Amino acid sequence: MKYIIIGLGNYGRVLAEELSALGHEIIGVDQNEHRVNVLKETIAISYILDVEEEAALSVLPLNNVDAVMVCIGENFGASIRVVAMLKKLEVKHIFARAIDATHKAILEAFSIEKILAPEEEAARIFVQRLDFGHTIDSMQIDSESYVIKFTIPDSFSGLKVKDLNLQNEFNIEIIAVQHVVEDKNILGIKSSQYKTITSDSLKVESLVKGDKLVCIGKYKDFQVLWNSL
């Protein structure tokens, strides 16, 4: 896919690098020459532009990309102005970074496709890990729901998946189990690998220490589960 990223500060730079590494075509834009030069060998195309000027913004292939991402974080006014001009230029898919609640509220008024709140999301993930420990991975589905993978507590060891009864007690659905499997490489050195079990097989699976559960549910319900363990 092809993206324009406007604002190549810390957040925009990492976003550009990661998307480019995944094979996406990235057009990076910033008025700071140094920021542009840092990425010129990494991304497809880069521009040194003052995007607060509509004439400069119009130079970009705004309607020939899958999305335009506004990642300006240090200048609240510039971010809003750029989003407003993109809407005026009838750009269909706009993502914008919000640096605080006020910024987010203003961006919501533009009815753009996606508001990026990296600090909020990072804080939420950190809280999740504090809630249950450091053996947790999560993916947010919507404002309330998550897919969460976590290493089972010792109290789950030896139980069958069906006996956990998470669906009825916590409204959390188990969608997969990752079993710990000991493996040896060609040198005979042991290592732990994971075998994923899904579907109807889950009902008869017995859990062992080190296994991981992959579940879907609302975060508030996961908090109730954490607190019950």
C-alpha positions as CSV (number, residue, x, y, z in Angstrom):
1,M,0.0,0.0,0.0
2,K,1.0,3.6,-0.4
3,Y,0.9,6.2,2.3
4,I,1.9,9.9,2.8
5,I,3.2,10.7,6.2
6,I,3.2,14.4,7.1
7,G,5.5,15.1,10.1
8,L,8.6,13.1,10.5
9,G,9.3,13.6,14.2
10,N,9.8,10.7,16.5
11,Y,6.4,9.2,15.9
12,G,6.2,9.9,12.2
13,R,9.7,8.6,11.7
14,V,9.1,5.3,13.4
15,L,5.8,4.9,11.6
16,A,7.5,5.5,8.2
17,E,10.4,3.1,9.0
18,E,8.1,0.3,10.2
19,L,5.6,0.6,7.3
20,S,8.5,0.8,4.8
21,A,10.1,-2.3,6.3
22,L,6.8,-4.2,5.8
23,G,6.9,-3.3,2.1
24,H,4.6,-0.3,1.9
25,E,5.5,2.7,-0.2
26,I,6.0,5.7,1.9
27,I,6.1,9.4,1.0
28,G,7.5,11.4,3.9
29,V,6.9,15.1,4.3
30,D,8.4,17.6,6.8
31,Q,9.7,21.2,6.7
32,N,12.7,20.1,8.7
33,E,15.5,19.2,6.3
34,H,17.4,17.1,8.8
35,R,14.3,14.9,9.5
36,V,13.8,14.3,5.8
37,N,17.4,13.5,5.2
38,V,17.4,10.9,8.1
39,L,14.8,8.9,6.2
40,K,15.7,9.5,2.5
41,E,17.5,6.1,2.2
42,T,14.7,4.3,4.0
43,I,11.5,5.5,2.3
44,A,10.4,5.8,-1.3
45,I,10.1,9.6,-1.7
46,S,10.6,12.5,0.7
47,Y,9.7,16.2,0.5
48,I,10.9,19.2,2.4
49,L,7.7,21.3,2.4
50,D,5.9,23.8,4.6
51,V,2.6,21.9,4.6
52,E,0.8,24.8,6.3
53,E,0.8,26.4,2.9
54,E,-2.0,25.0,0.7
55,A,0.0,25.5,-2.5
56,A,2.8,23.3,-1.0
57,L,0.4,20.7,0.2
58,S,-1.3,20.5,-3.2
59,V,2.1,19.4,-4.7
60,L,1.7,16.0,-3.0
61,P,-0.2,13.1,-4.7
62,L,-2.9,13.3,-2.1
63,N,-5.5,11.3,-4.0
64,N,-3.2,8.7,-5.4
65,V,-2.4,7.0,-2.0
66,D,-4.3,4.7,0.3
67,A,-4.2,7.2,3.2
68,V,-2.6,10.5,4.3
69,M,-1.3,10.4,7.9
70,V,-0.8,13.7,9.8
71,C,1.8,13.0,12.5
72,I,2.5,16.5,13.6
73,G,2.8,16.4,17.3
74,E,4.7,19.4,18.5
75,N,2.5,22.0,16.8
76,F,-1.2,21.7,17.7
77,G,-2.3,24.5,15.3
78,A,-0.3,23.1,12.4
79,S,-1.9,19.7,12.8
80,I,-5.4,21.1,12.7
81,R,-4.7,23.4,9.8
82,V,-3.2,20.6,7.7
83,V,-6.2,18.3,8.4
84,A,-8.6,21.2,7.5
85,M,-6.8,21.7,4.2
86,L,-6.8,18.0,3.4
87,K,-10.5,17.9,3.9
88,K,-10.8,21.0,1.7
89,L,-8.8,19.2,-1.0
90,E,-11.2,16.2,-0.6
91,V,-8.7,13.7,0.5
92,K,-10.8,10.6,1.4
93,H,-8.6,8.7,3.9
94,I,-7.0,10.9,6.6
95,F,-5.4,9.6,9.7
96,A,-4.2,12.1,12.3
97,R,-2.2,11.9,15.5
98,A,-3.8,13.5,18.6
99,I,-1.5,14.7,21.3
100,D,-4.2,15.3,24.0
101,A,-7.9,15.1,24.6
102,T,-8.6,18.6,23.3
103,H,-6.7,17.9,20.1
104,K,-8.6,14.6,19.7
105,A,-12.0,16.4,20.2
106,I,-11.2,18.9,17.5
107,L,-10.0,16.2,15.1
108,E,-13.3,14.3,15.7
109,A,-15.2,17.3,14.4
110,F,-13.5,16.8,11.0
111,S,-14.9,13.3,10.8
112,I,-11.6,11.9,9.6
113,E,-11.1,8.1,9.1
114,K,-8.8,7.4,12.1
115,I,-7.4,9.4,15.0
116,L,-4.1,8.1,16.3
117,A,-3.5,8.4,20.0
118,P,-0.1,6.7,20.5
119,E,0.5,8.0,24.0
120,E,-2.9,6.9,25.1
121,E,-2.5,3.5,23.5
122,A,1.0,3.0,25.0
123,A,-0.4,3.9,28.5
124,R,-3.3,1.5,28.1
125,I,-0.9,-1.4,27.1
126,F,1.4,-0.5,30.0
127,V,-1.6,-0.6,32.4
128,Q,-2.7,-4.0,31.0
129,R,0.8,-5.4,31.7
130,L,0.8,-4.0,35.2
131,D,-2.6,-5.5,35.8
132,F,-1.6,-9.0,34.9
133,G,2.2,-9.0,34.8
134,H,4.6,-8.8,31.8
135,T,3.5,-11.9,30.0
136,I,0.7,-10.3,28.0
137,D,0.2,-9.2,24.4
138,S,-2.9,-7.4,23.2
139,M,-4.6,-6.0,20.2
140,Q,-7.5,-3.5,20.5
141,I,-10.5,-4.3,18.3
142,D,-12.7,-1.3,19.2
143,S,-13.1,1.2,22.0
144,E,-13.9,-1.6,24.5
145,S,-12.8,-4.9,23.1
146,Y,-9.4,-6.6,22.9
147,V,-7.8,-9.8,21.8
148,I,-5.4,-10.6,24.6
149,K,-2.8,-13.4,24.8
150,F,-1.4,-14.2,28.2
151,T,0.6,-16.9,30.0
152,I,-1.7,-18.9,32.2
153,P,-1.4,-18.5,36.0
154,D,-0.3,-21.5,38.0
155,S,-3.9,-22.1,39.1
156,F,-5.0,-22.9,35.6
157,S,-2.3,-25.6,35.2
158,G,-3.8,-29.1,34.9
159,L,-7.3,-27.9,34.1
160,K,-9.2,-28.5,30.9
161,V,-10.0,-25.5,28.9
162,K,-13.8,-26.1,29.2
163,D,-13.4,-26.2,33.0
164,L,-12.2,-22.6,33.1
165,N,-15.7,-21.4,32.2
166,L,-14.4,-17.9,31.2
167,Q,-17.3,-17.4,28.8
168,N,-20.0,-17.7,31.5
169,E,-18.2,-16.2,34.4
170,F,-16.4,-13.3,32.7
171,N,-17.9,-13.0,29.2
172,I,-14.4,-13.8,27.8
173,E,-14.1,-16.2,24.9
174,I,-11.1,-18.4,24.5
175,I,-10.2,-18.6,20.8
176,A,-6.9,-20.5,21.0
177,V,-4.4,-22.2,23.2
178,Q,-0.7,-22.2,22.7
179,H,0.9,-25.2,24.2
180,V,4.5,-25.3,25.3
181,V,6.4,-28.0,23.3
182,E,10.0,-28.9,24.0
183,D,12.1,-29.2,20.8
184,K,15.7,-30.0,20.0
185,N,17.8,-28.5,17.2
186,I,20.3,-30.4,15.2
187,L,22.9,-30.0,18.0
188,G,20.5,-31.5,20.5
189,I,20.0,-28.2,22.3
190,K,16.5,-28.0,23.8
191,S,14.2,-25.0,23.3
192,S,10.6,-24.2,24.0
193,Q,8.2,-23.8,21.1
194,Y,4.5,-23.2,20.9
195,K,1.9,-25.3,19.2
196,T,-1.4,-23.5,18.6
197,I,-4.7,-25.3,19.2
198,T,-8.0,-23.8,18.0
199,S,-11.6,-24.7,17.3
200,D,-13.4,-27.7,18.8
201,S,-10.1,-29.3,20.0
202,L,-10.0,-26.6,22.7
203,K,-12.8,-28.3,24.7
204,V,-10.6,-31.4,25.5
205,E,-7.3,-29.7,25.9
206,S,-5.6,-29.8,29.3
207,L,-3.4,-26.9,30.2
208,V,0.2,-27.1,31.5
209,K,2.5,-24.6,33.1
210,G,3.8,-22.1,30.5
211,D,0.8,-22.4,28.1
212,K,-0.8,-19.3,26.7
213,L,-4.5,-18.5,26.2
214,V,-5.7,-16.3,23.4
215,C,-9.0,-14.7,24.3
216,I,-11.4,-12.0,23.1
217,G,-13.5,-9.8,25.3
218,K,-14.0,-6.4,26.8
219,Y,-11.1,-4.9,28.7
220,K,-13.2,-4.3,31.8
221,D,-14.0,-8.0,31.9
222,F,-10.3,-8.9,31.6
223,Q,-9.8,-6.6,34.6
224,V,-12.4,-8.6,36.6
225,L,-10.6,-11.8,35.6
226,W,-7.1,-10.5,36.6
227,N,-8.5,-9.4,40.0
228,S,-10.1,-12.8,40.6
229,L,-6.8,-14.7,40.2
